[in-house]
């Protein structure tokens, strides 16, 4: 069995990773011809791993970034789904709150950051809030649309059952919107990563974003590349984790859509 | 288990009318419809598409408020869907919830009604056996064929042992053979619980085959223009009933009534 598992992992790597590995290999091969200080060869970036990755670095950069990202993403998603569900199902709430929501939504997250910075100062809370706000609006919007467009037969049936507002929302309209909400959540994961990096680059000295900026400004180009590559790997891993979790939690959705 | 004595509801409508207000003038869909349906009776309403049949049956169900007149169920004014009424719509595949298994879909009418889990389970098992889906209680609706999905919808309608069953073109989206099967299934089950049944359909053969009384709805605004008592012997049989001379003459009368 263990042998089988190893075979599968090896097969997976061969299938999915041969092309990136090829690029790294070629990058290394042509390093002499490149001879550009801003494109250090992979071997040099690998060397930087050995002195950069210390327990202290892991706490200050990697863990800090993960907390910012996951904390902000979680808070923003939960609040976004909640607000979207209310606005999508209640016409009065929509009339009152949608215009202001749209206005704030249309201000780019990066432009909102200084305001949050001024209000909360530099720190983890600020970064989490910045990410949460950036995630909140797109999740709200997609949930709102999905809930407002719940299939009319499904709505009719919940009326026939005599479900009250909350029961209809939680037990009928939200599950009916599963597909759209998952799409929104997945897209928001990218937004969250982007805004996490930006929030770390302005002001704060911690996180991967700050590490990349610092490395760049002190001409530690290999370190900078290491930071960028780690961000890339982090993004891929989070996306993979997202897929695993959504399939574990909503197996019926993927099976009913004939998706794998 | 002792057989629960059940009796159908009496349905009365008084000068029932509905109109939609368009930009210029209110458009009347139907008006001055007076009909009395006796307990245990099976009544069909035939009409061409767009005549207002579906709107009419939704008014009876308490899903749509009439603009004039009133519906009475056992002498009581209908304002919201009654607990003793079940409704089966044409689009079964969209009124079944894809995130719930067959048995959980069928148990939906009991949600939030404070009925013991065990009691619900007994009733669901029984009704699934009656519609011939005992082996599929843990399947999801989207894993079943169209005819089987409509059986689930029928089971879900009958699990509460309704006194009034409303059918909105219930067999319009299944193939001809399945349609015959489902017609007989519904006739048997309705007979067993002695429910009053009102069905709207554009299929005059189906209306003749299943009903005690058939109305034709036509005109703009629509009225009940033809009324026919169907005195064909019971129990009805797909091969015998449909070849009786009386079947053919009723069918002919309905056909001419719908064209008028």
Interface residues (C-beta under 8 A of the other chain):
Chain A: X151 X153 X154 X156 X157 X159 X160 X161 X162 X163 X167 X171 X172 X175 X176 X178 X250 X252 X253 X255 X256
Chain B: X61 X63 X80 X81 X83 X87 X89 X91 X94 X95 X97 X98 X99 X108 X109 X111 X112 X140 X142
